[in-house]
Amino acid sequence: MTDEYFKRTKYFGKEKKDIFEQGKQEYTLTDARKADQKTIDTAVLGSIKKNSDGKLLAGYLRTNFGLSKRQYPHNMVF
């Protein structure tokens, strides 16, 4: 997989004169992307199940990200 694989597709070029005439463009997944996602998912889920803390790790991955009081993102160091 290269960087080109993950790039967004551009809907409009420099000329935006007919932006309202085209209507809404929906993104459709290709069969190749679906197959790639399925192989990645099986590999990740397999490694989670093999881990001794698999239940804990699965619960951690299910949680939504959130900040508490006095947790400022610009002060965090990763």
Secondary structure, DSSP 8 states (H G I E B T S, - for coil): --HHHH----S--S--TTTTTS--------HHHHHHHHHHHHHHHHHHHHSTTHHHHHHHHHS-----TT--GGG---
